[in-house]
């Protein structure tokens, strides 16, 4: 078989999978439920698949052709090897060699790999990238298959920057030289004190110290916020990471009983009112919740930990979830398009856990969430809900916290005098941390 014909047959075999993944990613982007543009974090497995090149072949084996592809939905390593021409008994031996290094059950659709062929014919090897972990290398020898796990080189970089809000928090982060993901991390840190749908104002400012994780020299993700100072409408909010949580300057945990909003990003379309004109019933009646306009399918989060008291359909609220919380509180989420998988009455949910998705069921003119709060049977205005302050750090740890806070506060203070954008603070290189739920690196 000529080299060109062999290449053509391989392209036909894997081209369908590559095209499917490319068009599917475009469809997902166009159908995204989020009302703001959320730039996708760089992940090695989602990088553009390069054109194959004989110059890029690994030098460890006499291989002549590299074919890049991705795992399709429902595919396993075994089906991939079969699709690339291995007989069932050969597939079994190759999979056994792989199982000694990676958990084959945890491979995910979209993971990129390179299949390597000899010009004489037959699969000679395969390199599979496991997101955030490393590369699994499988090689064919005359009498066996040999697997090898290679960790990504891992480097943590600490940076600091400051910005001023003009149109969006994401835009302010980008203008300050930081990745857009920094904005979403800041929103997560302050989600108990700021409603990012209604509290942000033009002219708000922030100083932030954050960590970036690099794998093999490429930015993989913004790992965490270390310190944050946010100025909002005359008030100053400070957050410092200590151990596994975030605390204010006085050592009080930022985590509180209730989130400020059940949606991360949307807009308020109607407020709590004793007398509001109903657009469908054409009559004035009380509106005991806050309406958030958002596209159908936007995830809805439980604002506090609790137990689901009901999940079903009502005449006016359509698909509705109600959750019981401590101290006699009940929150309700109306007009959902669907419930979260497995949600049912009696199930315990954590704070921020998705309980459903925005829709327009019941008496609704457009997709939105009607969020309501009761205490002891009395309706409360969700926007005015007062969170009880949590107990501060124990006195035995107070000295350690203050030392950590002061060091981070000093870094925040240096940002104000530096107008050069994102600034490198420190770097650290350490062995790759393999999570127990990872697909690779046993």
C-alpha positions as a Markdown table, in Angstrom:
| # | Residue | x | y | z |
|---|---|---|---|---|
| 1 | Unk | 0.0 | 0.0 | 0.0 |
| 2 | Unk | 1.5 | 3.4 | -1.0 |
| 3 | Unk | 2.2 | 5.9 | 1.8 |
| 4 | Unk | -0.3 | 8.4 | 0.4 |
| 5 | Unk | -3.1 | 5.9 | 0.2 |
| 6 | Unk | -2.4 | 4.7 | 3.7 |
| 7 | Unk | -2.5 | 8.3 | 5.0 |
| 8 | Unk | -5.8 | 8.9 | 3.2 |
| 9 | Unk | -7.4 | 5.8 | 4.8 |
| 10 | Unk | -6.3 | 6.9 | 8.3 |
| 11 | Unk | -7.7 | 10.4 | 7.8 |
| 12 | Unk | -11.1 | 8.9 | 6.8 |
| 13 | Unk | -11.1 | 6.6 | 9.9 |
| 14 | Unk | -10.4 | 9.4 | 12.4 |
| 15 | Unk | -11.7 | 12.4 | 10.6 |
| 16 | Unk | -15.3 | 11.9 | 11.5 |
| 17 | Unk | -14.5 | 11.9 | 15.2 |
| 18 | Unk | -12.4 | 15.1 | 15.0 |
| 19 | Unk | -15.1 | 16.9 | 13.0 |
| 20 | Unk | -17.8 | 15.8 | 15.4 |
| 21 | Unk | -15.9 | 17.2 | 18.4 |
| 22 | Unk | -15.1 | 20.5 | 16.6 |
| 23 | Unk | -18.7 | 21.1 | 15.6 |
| 24 | Unk | -20.0 | 20.0 | 18.9 |
| 25 | Unk | -17.8 | 22.5 | 20.7 |
| 26 | Unk | -19.2 | 25.3 | 18.5 |
| 27 | Unk | -22.7 | 24.2 | 19.2 |
| 28 | Unk | -22.1 | 24.2 | 22.9 |
| 29 | Unk | -20.6 | 27.7 | 22.7 |
| 30 | Unk | -23.5 | 29.1 | 20.8 |
| 31 | Unk | -26.0 | 27.5 | 23.2 |
| 32 | Unk | -24.2 | 28.5 | 26.4 |
| 33 | Unk | -26.7 | 29.2 | 29.1 |
| 34 | Unk | -24.6 | 31.9 | 30.7 |
| 35 | Unk | -25.6 | 35.5 | 29.9 |
| 36 | Unk | -22.0 | 36.8 | 30.0 |
| 37 | Unk | -19.1 | 35.7 | 27.8 |
| 38 | Unk | -17.2 | 33.2 | 29.9 |
| 39 | Unk | -13.8 | 32.7 | 28.3 |
| 40 | Unk | -12.9 | 29.0 | 28.5 |
| 41 | Unk | -9.9 | 28.3 | 30.7 |
| 42 | Unk | -7.0 | 26.8 | 28.9 |
| 43 | Unk | -6.8 | 23.0 | 29.3 |
| 44 | Unk | -4.3 | 20.8 | 27.6 |
| 45 | Unk | -6.9 | 18.3 | 26.4 |
| 46 | Unk | -9.0 | 21.1 | 24.8 |
| 47 | Unk | -6.1 | 22.6 | 22.8 |
| 48 | Unk | -6.4 | 22.8 | 19.1 |
| 49 | Unk | -5.3 | 19.5 | 17.6 |
| 50 | Unk | -2.2 | 20.2 | 15.5 |
| 51 | Unk | -1.7 | 18.9 | 12.0 |
| 52 | Unk | 0.3 | 15.7 | 12.3 |
| 53 | Unk | 3.9 | 15.8 | 11.3 |
| 54 | Unk | 6.6 | 13.2 | 11.0 |
| 55 | Unk | 9.0 | 15.6 | 12.6 |
| 56 | Unk | 7.0 | 15.5 | 15.8 |
| 57 | Unk | 7.2 | 11.7 | 16.3 |
| 58 | Unk | 8.8 | 10.5 | 19.6 |
| 59 | Unk | 12.3 | 9.2 | 19.1 |
| 60 | Unk | 11.8 | 6.1 | 21.3 |
| 61 | Unk | 10.4 | 3.9 | 18.6 |
| 62 | Unk | 10.5 | 3.4 | 14.8 |
| 63 | Unk | 7.2 | 5.0 | 14.1 |
| 64 | Unk | 6.4 | 6.7 | 10.8 |
| 65 | Unk | 3.0 | 8.5 | 11.1 |
| 66 | Unk | 1.2 | 10.4 | 13.8 |
| 67 | Unk | -2.6 | 10.7 | 13.8 |
| 68 | Unk | -4.2 | 13.1 | 16.3 |
| 69 | Unk | -7.7 | 12.5 | 17.5 |
| 70 | Unk | -10.0 | 12.8 | 20.6 |
| 71 | Unk | -12.0 | 10.3 | 22.6 |
| 72 | Unk | -15.6 | 10.2 | 21.3 |
| 73 | Unk | -18.6 | 10.1 | 23.6 |
| 74 | Unk | -19.0 | 6.6 | 24.9 |
| 75 | Unk | -15.6 | 5.4 | 23.7 |
| 76 | Unk | -13.2 | 3.4 | 25.8 |
| 77 | Unk | -9.5 | 2.8 | 25.3 |
| 78 | Unk | -10.5 | -0.7 | 24.0 |
| 79 | Unk | -12.8 | 0.7 | 21.3 |
| 80 | Unk | -10.1 | 3.2 | 20.3 |
| 81 | Unk | -7.6 | 0.4 | 19.8 |
| 82 | Unk | -10.1 | -1.7 | 17.9 |
| 83 | Unk | -10.9 | 1.3 | 15.6 |
| 84 | Unk | -7.2 | 1.6 | 14.9 |
| 85 | Unk | -6.9 | -2.0 | 13.7 |
| 86 | Unk | -6.0 | -4.2 | 16.7 |
| 87 | Unk | -7.5 | -7.6 | 17.0 |
| 88 | Unk | -9.5 | -8.4 | 20.2 |
| 89 | Unk | -6.7 | -10.4 | 21.9 |
| 90 | Unk | -4.2 | -7.7 | 21.2 |
| 91 | Unk | -6.7 | -5.1 | 22.5 |
| 92 | Unk | -6.9 | -7.1 | 25.8 |
| 93 | Unk | -3.1 | -7.2 | 26.2 |
| 94 | Unk | -2.7 | -3.5 | 25.4 |
| 95 | Unk | -5.6 | -2.5 | 27.8 |
| 96 | Unk | -4.0 | -4.6 | 30.6 |
| 97 | Unk | -0.7 | -2.7 | 30.1 |
| 98 | Unk | -2.6 | 0.6 | 30.3 |
| 99 | Unk | -4.6 | -0.4 | 33.4 |
| 100 | Unk | -1.4 | -0.6 | 35.5 |
| 101 | Unk | -1.0 | 3.2 | 35.0 |
| 102 | Unk | -4.4 | 4.8 | 34.5 |
| 103 | Unk | -8.0 | 4.2 | 35.6 |
| 104 | Unk | -9.6 | 3.3 | 32.3 |
| 105 | Unk | -13.1 | 3.9 | 33.8 |
| 106 | Unk | -12.4 | 7.6 | 34.3 |
| 107 | Unk | -11.3 | 8.5 | 30.8 |
| 108 | Unk | -13.5 | 11.4 | 29.5 |
| 109 | Unk | -14.9 | 12.2 | 26.0 |
| 110 | Unk | -12.8 | 15.0 | 24.4 |
| 111 | Unk | -9.4 | 13.8 | 25.8 |
| 112 | Unk | -6.8 | 14.2 | 23.1 |
| 113 | Unk | -4.5 | 11.4 | 21.9 |
| 114 | Unk | -2.0 | 10.7 | 19.2 |
| 115 | Unk | -2.0 | 7.3 | 17.5 |
| 116 | Unk | 1.4 | 6.3 | 16.0 |
| 117 | Unk | 1.7 | 4.0 | 12.9 |
| 118 | Unk | 4.5 | 2.3 | 11.2 |
| 119 | Unk | 4.7 | 2.8 | 7.4 |
| 120 | Unk | 4.7 | -1.0 | 7.0 |
| 121 | Unk | 1.3 | -0.9 | 8.6 |
| 122 | Unk | -0.2 | -1.5 | 12.1 |
| 123 | Unk | -0.5 | 0.6 | 15.2 |
| 124 | Unk | 2.8 | 1.0 | 17.0 |
| 125 | Unk | 1.9 | 3.3 | 19.9 |
| 126 | Unk | -0.5 | 5.8 | 21.5 |
| 127 | Unk | 0.0 | 8.9 | 23.7 |
| 128 | Unk | -3.1 | 9.9 | 25.7 |
| 129 | Unk | -3.3 | 13.3 | 27.6 |
| 130 | Unk | -5.1 | 13.2 | 30.9 |
| 131 | Unk | -6.4 | 16.6 | 31.8 |
| 132 | Unk | -4.4 | 18.3 | 34.5 |
| 133 | Unk | -2.3 | 15.2 | 35.2 |
| 134 | Unk | 0.1 | 14.0 | 32.5 |
| 135 | Unk | 0.5 | 11.8 | 29.5 |
| 136 | Unk | 0.1 | 8.0 | 29.3 |
| 137 | Unk | 2.3 | 6.5 | 26.7 |
| 138 | Unk | 1.6 | 3.0 | 25.3 |
| 139 | Unk | 4.2 | 1.3 | 23.0 |
| 140 | Unk | 4.0 | -1.9 | 21.0 |
| 141 | Unk | 7.0 | -4.3 | 21.4 |
| 142 | Unk | 7.5 | -7.5 | 19.4 |
| 143 | Unk | 6.2 | -9.7 | 22.3 |
| 144 | Unk | 4.2 | -7.3 | 24.5 |
| 145 | Unk | 2.7 | -3.9 | 25.1 |
| 146 | Unk | 4.4 | -1.5 | 27.5 |
| 147 | Unk | 2.8 | 1.4 | 29.3 |
| 148 | Unk | 4.4 | 4.5 | 30.9 |
| 149 | Unk | 3.0 | 7.4 | 32.9 |
| 150 | Unk | 4.7 | 10.9 | 32.5 |
| 151 | Unk | 3.7 | 13.7 | 34.9 |
| 152 | Unk | 3.3 | 17.1 | 33.5 |
| 153 | Unk | 5.9 | 19.5 | 34.7 |
| 154 | Unk | 4.0 | 21.6 | 37.3 |
| 155 | Unk | 4.7 | 25.2 | 38.3 |
| 156 | Unk | 2.6 | 27.5 | 40.6 |
| 157 | Unk | 3.0 | 31.2 | 39.9 |
| 158 | Unk | 1.7 | 33.9 | 42.3 |
| 159 | Unk | 0.6 | 37.2 | 40.7 |
| 160 | Unk | -1.1 | 40.4 | 41.8 |
| 161 | Unk | -3.0 | 43.0 | 39.9 |
| 162 | Unk | -5.6 | 45.8 | 40.4 |
| 163 | Unk | -8.5 | 47.1 | 38.3 |
| 164 | Unk | -11.5 | 49.3 | 38.0 |
| 165 | Unk | -15.0 | 48.2 | 36.9 |
| 166 | Unk | -16.3 | 49.8 | 33.7 |
| 167 | Unk | -18.7 | 47.3 | 32.2 |
| 168 | Unk | -18.1 | 43.9 | 33.7 |
| 169 | Unk | -15.9 | 42.3 | 36.3 |
| 170 | Unk | -14.5 | 40.0 | 33.6 |
| 171 | Unk | -13.6 | 43.0 | 31.4 |
| 172 | Unk | -12.0 | 44.7 | 34.3 |
| 173 | Unk | -9.8 | 41.6 | 35.1 |
| 174 | Unk | -8.8 | 41.4 | 31.4 |
| 175 | Unk | -7.9 | 45.1 | 31.3 |
| 176 | Unk | -5.8 | 44.6 | 34.4 |
| 177 | Unk | -3.8 | 41.9 | 32.6 |
| 178 | Unk | -5.3 | 39.0 | 34.4 |
| 179 | Unk | -7.1 | 36.0 | 32.9 |
| 180 | Unk | -10.9 | 36.2 | 32.8 |
| 181 | Unk | -11.0 | 33.3 | 35.3 |
| 182 | Unk | -9.8 | 35.7 | 38.0 |
| 183 | Unk | -13.1 | 37.5 | 37.8 |
| 184 | Unk | -15.0 | 34.3 | 38.4 |
| 185 | Unk | -12.8 | 33.3 | 41.3 |
| 186 | Unk | -13.3 | 36.7 | 42.9 |
| 187 | Unk | -17.1 | 36.2 | 42.5 |
| 188 | Unk | -16.9 | 32.9 | 44.2 |
| 189 | Unk | -14.9 | 34.4 | 47.1 |
| 190 | Unk | -17.4 | 37.2 | 47.7 |
| 191 | Unk | -20.6 | 35.4 | 46.9 |
| 192 | Unk | -21.8 | 35.7 | 50.5 |
| 193 | Unk | -21.4 | 39.4 | 50.6 |
| 194 | Unk | -22.0 | 40.7 | 47.1 |
| 195 | Unk | -24.9 | 39.9 | 44.7 |
| 196 | Unk | -23.1 | 40.1 | 41.4 |
| 197 | Unk | -26.4 | 40.6 | 39.6 |
| 198 | Unk | -27.3 | 43.8 | 41.4 |
| 199 | Unk | -24.6 | 45.2 | 43.7 |
| 200 | Unk | -21.7 | 45.9 | 41.2 |
| 201 | Unk | -21.3 | 49.5 | 40.1 |
| 202 | Unk | -19.1 | 51.3 | 37.6 |
| 203 | Unk | -16.1 | 52.7 | 39.4 |
| 204 | Unk | -15.8 | 49.7 | 41.8 |
| 205 | Unk | -12.2 | 48.7 | 42.2 |
| 206 | Unk | -10.2 | 45.7 | 43.3 |
| 207 | Unk | -6.7 | 44.6 | 44.3 |
| 208 | Unk | -6.1 | 40.9 | 44.1 |
| 209 | Unk | -3.3 | 38.3 | 44.7 |
| 210 | Unk | -3.9 | 35.0 | 43.0 |
| 211 | Unk | -2.2 | 31.8 | 41.9 |
| 212 | Unk | -1.8 | 30.3 | 38.4 |
| 213 | Unk | -1.0 | 26.7 | 37.7 |
| 214 | Unk | 1.2 | 26.0 | 34.7 |
| 215 | Unk | 1.6 | 22.5 | 33.2 |
| 216 | Unk | 4.4 | 21.9 | 30.8 |
| 217 | Unk | 4.9 | 25.6 | 30.6 |
| 218 | Unk | 1.3 | 26.3 | 29.5 |
| 219 | Unk | -1.3 | 28.1 | 31.7 |
| 220 | Unk | -3.8 | 25.4 | 32.9 |
| 221 | Unk | -5.9 | 27.3 | 35.3 |
| 222 | Unk | -6.2 | 30.1 | 37.9 |
| 223 | Unk | -5.8 | 27.9 | 41.0 |
| 224 | Unk | -7.1 | 30.2 | 43.8 |
| 225 | Unk | -7.4 | 33.7 | 45.2 |
| 226 | Unk | -4.9 | 34.4 | 48.0 |
| 227 | Unk | -6.0 | 37.9 | 49.0 |
| 228 | Unk | -8.7 | 40.3 | 47.7 |
| 229 | Unk | -9.7 | 43.9 | 48.5 |
| 230 | Unk | -12.9 | 45.1 | 46.8 |
| 231 | Unk | -14.3 | 48.6 | 47.0 |
| 232 | Unk | -18.0 | 48.7 | 46.3 |
| 233 | Unk | -20.3 | 51.8 | 46.8 |
| 234 | Unk | -18.2 | 53.2 | 49.6 |
| 235 | Unk | -17.7 | 49.9 | 51.5 |
| 236 | Unk | -14.5 | 47.9 | 51.6 |
| 237 | Unk | -14.5 | 44.1 | 51.5 |
| 238 | Unk | -11.4 | 42.1 | 52.3 |
| 239 | Unk | -10.8 | 38.4 | 51.9 |
| 240 | Unk | -7.8 | 36.3 | 52.9 |
| 241 | Unk | -7.2 | 32.7 | 52.2 |
| 242 | Unk | -6.3 | 30.7 | 55.3 |
| 243 | Unk | -6.1 | 26.9 | 55.4 |
| 244 | Unk | -9.1 | 25.7 | 53.4 |
| 245 | Unk | -11.3 | 28.8 | 53.7 |
| 246 | Unk | -11.6 | 32.6 | 53.3 |
| 247 | Unk | -11.8 | 35.1 | 56.2 |
| 248 | Unk | -12.2 | 38.8 | 56.5 |
| 249 | Unk | -9.6 | 41.1 | 58.1 |
| 250 | Unk | -10.9 | 40.3 | 61.6 |
| 251 | Unk | -10.7 | 36.5 | 61.1 |
| 252 | Unk | -14.4 | 35.9 | 60.5 |
| 253 | Unk | -15.3 | 33.3 | 57.9 |
| 254 | Unk | -16.7 | 34.7 | 54.7 |
| 255 | Unk | -19.0 | 31.7 | 54.3 |
| 256 | Unk | -22.4 | 32.4 | 55.7 |
| 257 | Unk | -25.8 | 30.6 | 55.9 |
| 258 | Unk | -27.1 | 32.2 | 52.7 |
| 259 | Unk | -25.6 | 33.1 | 49.3 |
| 260 | Unk | -26.6 | 36.6 | 48.1 |
| 261 | Unk | -28.0 | 35.1 | 44.9 |
| 262 | Unk | -29.1 | 31.7 | 43.5 |
| 263 | Unk | -27.6 | 32.6 | 40.1 |
| 264 | Unk | -24.0 | 33.5 | 39.6 |
| 265 | Unk | -24.6 | 35.9 | 36.7 |
| 266 | Unk | -27.9 | 37.3 | 35.5 |
| 267 | Unk | -30.0 | 40.4 | 35.9 |
| 268 | Unk | -32.8 | 41.4 | 38.3 |
| 269 | Unk | -36.1 | 41.9 | 36.4 |
| 270 | Unk | -38.5 | 42.3 | 39.2 |
| 271 | Unk | -38.1 | 43.0 | 42.9 |
| 272 | Unk | -40.0 | 41.9 | 46.1 |
| 273 | Unk | -43.2 | 43.9 | 46.3 |
| 274 | Unk | -46.5 | 44.0 | 48.2 |
| 275 | Unk | -48.3 | 45.2 | 45.0 |
| 276 | Unk | -47.0 | 44.4 | 41.5 |
| 277 | Unk | -48.9 | 44.3 | 38.2 |
| 278 | Unk | -48.9 | 40.7 | 37.0 |
| 279 | Unk | -48.1 | 40.6 | 33.2 |
| 280 | Unk | -50.3 | 37.5 | 32.6 |
| 281 | Unk | -53.1 | 37.9 | 35.1 |
| 282 | Unk | -53.4 | 41.6 | 34.4 |
| 283 | Unk | -54.0 | 42.5 | 38.0 |
| 284 | Unk | -52.2 | 43.9 | 41.0 |
| 285 | Unk | -51.1 | 41.3 | 43.5 |
| 286 | Unk | -48.1 | 40.8 | 45.9 |
| 287 | Unk | -44.8 | 39.5 | 44.5 |
| 288 | Unk | -43.1 | 37.6 | 47.3 |
| 289 | Unk | -39.8 | 37.0 | 45.5 |
| 290 | Unk | -37.0 | 38.4 | 43.3 |
| 291 | Unk | -37.1 | 37.6 | 39.6 |
| 292 | Unk | -33.8 | 37.0 | 37.9 |
| 293 | Unk | -33.8 | 37.0 | 34.1 |
| 294 | Unk | -31.5 | 34.4 | 32.5 |
| 295 | Unk | -31.4 | 32.1 | 29.5 |
| 296 | Unk | -33.2 | 28.7 | 29.7 |
| 297 | Unk | -30.9 | 26.1 | 31.2 |
| 298 | Unk | -28.9 | 28.5 | 33.5 |
| 299 | Unk | -28.0 | 26.5 | 36.6 |
| 300 | Unk | -29.9 | 27.5 | 39.8 |
| 301 | Unk | -28.0 | 27.0 | 43.1 |
| 302 | Unk | -29.4 | 26.3 | 46.6 |
| 303 | Unk | -28.5 | 29.4 | 48.5 |
| 304 | Unk | -28.1 | 27.5 | 51.8 |
| 305 | Unk | -27.6 | 23.9 | 52.9 |
| 306 | Unk | -30.8 | 22.1 | 53.7 |
| 307 | Unk | -33.3 | 19.3 | 52.9 |
| 308 | Unk | -35.5 | 19.3 | 49.8 |
| 309 | Unk | -39.1 | 19.6 | 51.0 |
| 310 | Unk | -40.7 | 19.4 | 47.6 |
| 311 | Unk | -39.8 | 19.2 | 43.9 |
| 312 | Unk | -42.8 | 19.2 | 41.5 |
| 313 | Unk | -45.1 | 21.4 | 39.5 |
| 314 | Unk | -47.5 | 24.1 | 40.8 |
| 315 | Unk | -50.2 | 25.9 | 38.9 |
| 316 | Unk | -48.5 | 29.4 | 38.9 |
| 317 | Unk | -44.9 | 28.6 | 39.7 |
| 318 | Unk | -44.5 | 25.8 | 37.2 |
| 319 | Unk | -41.6 | 23.4 | 38.1 |
| 320 | Unk | -40.7 | 24.4 | 41.6 |
| 321 | Unk | -38.1 | 23.3 | 44.2 |
| 322 | Unk | -38.5 | 24.2 | 47.9 |
| 323 | Unk | -35.7 | 23.6 | 50.5 |
| 324 | Unk | -35.9 | 23.6 | 54.3 |
| 325 | Unk | -33.0 | 25.2 | 56.2 |
| 326 | Unk | -31.9 | 25.8 | 59.8 |
| 327 | Unk | -33.7 | 28.4 | 61.9 |
| 328 | Unk | -37.1 | 27.9 | 60.2 |
| 329 | Unk | -36.0 | 29.2 | 56.8 |
| 330 | Unk | -37.5 | 27.8 | 53.5 |
| 331 | Unk | -36.2 | 28.9 | 50.0 |
| 332 | Unk | -38.2 | 28.3 | 46.8 |
| 333 | Unk | -37.1 | 28.3 | 43.2 |
| 334 | Unk | -39.9 | 28.7 | 40.7 |
| 335 | Unk | -40.4 | 28.5 | 36.9 |
| 336 | Unk | -37.6 | 25.9 | 36.4 |
| 337 | Unk | -37.2 | 24.2 | 33.0 |
| 338 | Unk | -36.1 | 21.0 | 34.8 |
| 339 | Unk | -34.8 | 19.7 | 38.1 |
| 340 | Unk | -31.2 | 18.6 | 38.8 |
| 341 | Unk | -30.6 | 14.9 | 38.3 |
| 342 | Unk | -31.7 | 12.8 | 41.2 |
| 343 | Unk | -33.4 | 15.7 | 43.1 |
| 344 | Unk | -36.3 | 14.6 | 45.2 |
| 345 | Unk | -38.1 | 15.4 | 48.4 |
| 346 | Unk | -36.0 | 14.3 | 51.4 |
| 347 | Unk | -32.7 | 14.7 | 49.8 |
| 348 | Unk | -30.1 | 16.8 | 51.5 |
| 349 | Unk | -28.4 | 19.5 | 49.4 |
| 350 | Unk | -25.3 | 21.5 | 50.0 |
| 351 | Unk | -24.9 | 25.3 | 49.7 |
| 352 | Unk | -24.2 | 26.2 | 46.0 |
| 353 | Unk | -25.4 | 22.7 | 44.8 |
| 354 | Unk | -27.4 | 22.9 | 41.6 |
| 355 | Unk | -31.1 | 22.1 | 42.2 |
| 356 | Unk | -32.5 | 23.0 | 38.8 |
| 357 | Unk | -32.3 | 25.1 | 35.7 |
| 358 | Unk | -33.9 | 28.4 | 34.6 |
| 359 | Unk | -37.0 | 28.0 | 32.5 |
| 360 | Unk | -40.5 | 29.6 | 31.8 |
| 361 | Unk | -42.9 | 27.0 | 33.2 |
| 362 | Unk | -46.1 | 28.1 | 35.0 |
| 363 | Unk | -47.3 | 31.7 | 34.7 |
| 364 | Unk | -44.2 | 33.2 | 33.0 |
| 365 | Unk | -43.7 | 35.4 | 29.9 |
| 366 | Unk | -40.0 | 34.6 | 29.5 |
| 367 | Unk | -37.3 | 32.5 | 31.0 |
| 368 | Unk | -36.5 | 33.6 | 34.5 |
| 369 | Unk | -36.1 | 32.4 | 38.1 |
| 370 | Unk | -38.5 | 33.6 | 40.8 |
| 371 | Unk | -36.5 | 33.2 | 44.1 |
| 372 | Unk | -38.4 | 33.3 | 47.4 |
| 373 | Unk | -37.6 | 33.1 | 51.1 |
| 374 | Unk | -39.8 | 32.3 | 54.1 |
| 375 | Unk | -39.2 | 32.1 | 57.8 |
| 376 | Unk | -41.8 | 30.7 | 60.1 |
| 377 | Unk | -44.4 | 31.0 | 57.3 |
| 378 | Unk | -43.7 | 34.7 | 56.8 |
| 379 | Unk | -42.4 | 36.0 | 53.4 |
| 380 | Unk | -39.0 | 37.8 | 53.5 |
| 381 | Unk | -37.4 | 40.0 | 50.9 |
| 382 | Unk | -34.4 | 37.9 | 49.7 |
| 383 | Unk | -32.5 | 41.1 | 48.8 |
| 384 | Unk | -32.7 | 42.2 | 52.5 |
| 385 | Unk | -31.8 | 38.9 | 54.1 |
| 386 | Unk | -29.4 | 39.4 | 56.9 |
| 387 | Unk | -26.7 | 36.7 | 57.4 |
| 388 | Unk | -25.7 | 36.1 | 61.0 |
| 389 | Unk | -21.9 | 36.5 | 61.4 |
| 390 | Unk | -20.0 | 33.3 | 61.8 |
| 391 | Unk | -17.7 | 32.7 | 64.8 |
| 392 | Unk | -14.2 | 34.0 | 64.2 |
| 393 | Unk | -11.0 | 31.9 | 64.0 |
| 394 | Unk | -10.3 | 30.2 | 67.4 |
| 395 | Unk | -8.0 | 32.1 | 69.6 |
| 396 | Unk | -5.4 | 29.3 | 69.5 |
| 397 | Unk | -4.9 | 30.0 | 65.7 |
| 398 | Unk | -5.3 | 33.7 | 65.9 |
| 399 | Unk | -1.6 | 34.5 | 65.8 |
| 400 | Unk | -1.0 | 32.3 | 62.8 |
| 401 | Unk | -3.9 | 33.9 | 60.9 |
| 402 | Unk | -2.7 | 37.4 | 61.7 |
| 403 | Unk | 0.8 | 36.6 | 60.4 |
| 404 | Unk | -0.6 | 35.2 | 57.2 |
| 405 | Unk | -3.1 | 38.1 | 56.8 |
| 406 | Unk | -0.4 | 40.7 | 57.3 |
| 407 | Unk | 1.9 | 39.1 | 54.7 |
| 408 | Unk | -0.9 | 39.0 | 52.1 |
| 409 | Unk | -2.1 | 42.5 | 53.1 |
| 410 | Unk | 1.5 | 43.8 | 52.4 |
| 411 | Unk | 1.3 | 42.3 | 48.9 |
| 412 | Unk | -2.1 | 44.0 | 48.3 |
| 413 | Unk | -0.6 | 47.3 | 49.5 |
| 414 | Unk | 2.2 | 47.1 | 47.0 |
| 415 | Unk | -0.3 | 46.7 | 44.1 |
| 416 | Unk | -1.6 | 50.3 | 44.5 |
| 417 | Unk | 1.8 | 51.7 | 43.6 |
| 418 | Unk | 2.3 | 49.6 | 40.5 |
| 419 | Unk | 0.4 | 50.5 | 37.4 |
| 420 | Unk | 2.1 | 48.0 | 35.2 |
| 421 | Unk | -0.8 | 45.5 | 35.2 |
| 422 | Unk | -0.4 | 41.9 | 36.4 |
| 423 | Unk | 2.7 | 41.5 | 38.4 |
| 424 | Unk | 4.7 | 38.3 | 39.2 |
| 425 | Unk | 5.0 | 37.8 | 42.9 |
| 426 | Unk | 6.6 | 34.3 | 43.3 |
| 427 | Unk | 6.9 | 30.9 | 41.6 |
| 428 | Unk | 7.1 | 27.4 | 43.0 |
| 429 | Unk | 7.7 | 24.1 | 41.3 |
| 430 | Unk | 6.5 | 20.9 | 43.0 |
| 431 | Unk | 5.5 | 17.3 | 42.1 |
| 432 | Unk | 2.2 | 16.9 | 40.4 |
| 433 | Unk | -0.6 | 16.4 | 43.0 |
| 434 | Unk | -2.7 | 13.4 | 41.8 |
| 435 | Unk | -6.3 | 13.5 | 43.0 |
| 436 | Unk | -8.0 | 10.3 | 44.1 |
| 437 | Unk | -10.6 | 10.9 | 41.3 |
| 438 | Unk | -8.0 | 11.4 | 38.6 |
| 439 | Unk | -8.0 | 9.2 | 35.5 |
| 440 | Unk | -4.2 | 8.8 | 35.4 |
| 441 | Unk | -1.1 | 8.5 | 37.5 |
| 442 | Unk | -1.7 | 5.7 | 39.9 |
